[in-house]
Amino acid sequence: MHMTWKKGVGIAVLIVFIGYLISVWWSVEPDPIEQSVYQQADRQVVGYATTTSLILTIESLLGKSGGWLSNDMLPPSVMMDNMRAFEFGAIEQTRDLALIMRKEFSRSQSQSTADKDLLAAHSKLNIEHTSWLVPSAESEYLDSVKLLKLYRARMMALDNPDAQFYARADNLNEWLKEVQKRLGSMSQRLSASVGQQRLNTDLSGDGSARQSTPGMSMQRIKTSWWEIDDVFYETRGATWALLNFMKAIEIDFADVLQKKNAQVSLRQIIRELEETQQPVWSPMILNGSGFGGVANHSLVMANYISRANAAVIDLTNLLTQG
């Protein structure tokens, strides 16, 4: 009886240890995609780089070690909240870009119709990322990749003028506005790791502005201790995907950027986003006070996000100017 009890404990410890090793392996984040992958050997078709970056980003999320973990119901992946947060941040960025491709990049004017493949691809990307029943998140994301490849093939065909990608300053600005909102939200959530007193500026700049219900003039915002690492890795996933997309935008919108003398602004965004992908050497995300003796990884990440957002705002202003 005594030996049986010891054997049971040993087996349990071995199972936990194997699960830990698997979780470490599955926690390896995908590398940012190299810009050279977006370059074509013969002729560079406008839109090829951006569409390819979207395809490869989705495929990287599905093909990384462990595959798509957000909808797994069994251990160890069910306990790997950091990688789940990374996946959510990245898939949110793919949804934003797919939306802008459907609404802006593939349409010549407001009265033109949306591309059928992009419309269907964006719809499939919007499935709940935790869905594991039929249809599962993975199957819908794979279907969206197939649709994006169909759009890319039609766009590159010289004898098929139906599928187009329009690289214009106004189109690019529409996507950058979405990026600004995302980066601003990330920066605020990261900064709230130490708690902040925030004044209500919801109606600033418009004396006639109103809101549904009265808001407090000041409130204290603080991210829960349990959510700090999730916010950090969600931001890390979002910036990983955004870095892939920015590298592609630099290729497809090269003429627009050159005309506006805005290449340096875009490269500054890419540089700041690259900093967010530095290896995290700490076994856990530390949450020291702003000037305390222990590091605060969230504030470091917020610094890079804020600088990237400032560069996005600069780029938006340059594109708006004549």
C-alpha angles and dihedrals in degrees: 000000000000092000091048090055091050091048091052092051091048092052091048092051091048092051091050091048093050090048089052092052091049091050091051091051093046091049093067107117120224116256119248112266115257115245091228089069089069093056118099122221098224115019127359107231114203108250096024094103096047094045091046092049090054092048095047093046092056092044091050091053092050096040101045120110107296093015120230106352104175094089099040113122099191134072140298094026094045087065096045097095094158095062090042089055090048090053093048093051091049096046090050089059092049089052091052093050093044089052093051091046089054096044103032121006096051097041126079096201143353093272096052121103125249119256109261095222094048090046092054093042093053091048092054092048089058094067113119106275091223095053111127102163123083111328097034123199092248094054092049092048091050089051089052089054090053091050092048090052090051090052091048092050092050091046092054095047110103092206095053114072094169096086112060140164115206115204103199133146094242092051092050090048091057091058093044089055089058090047091052092054093049095047092046091052092047092050092051094048093048093048090051089069088093096035126256139210105226127192117219108255096159095120100032118138098026120075092194096049118121136184134208099252131010115271129210115264090225133014137175114239120196129162114232115256088238093055102045095092091044092054090047094052094041087057091046091054093047093050091046091057092040091053090055091051096046091055089054093046089056089061102041095042096039094121093047092049092047092050090052092041087235103130092105092052091055092046089052089056090050091049093053092046090051089057090058089061096060114129116271105227097181116093088225138023106263121219107197122159119270096267098015131123094260124068122251109213093188092059091048090052091045089056092057092044093051092050091048090050091050089053090049090053090050090050091049090053092050092051092048093053117088 
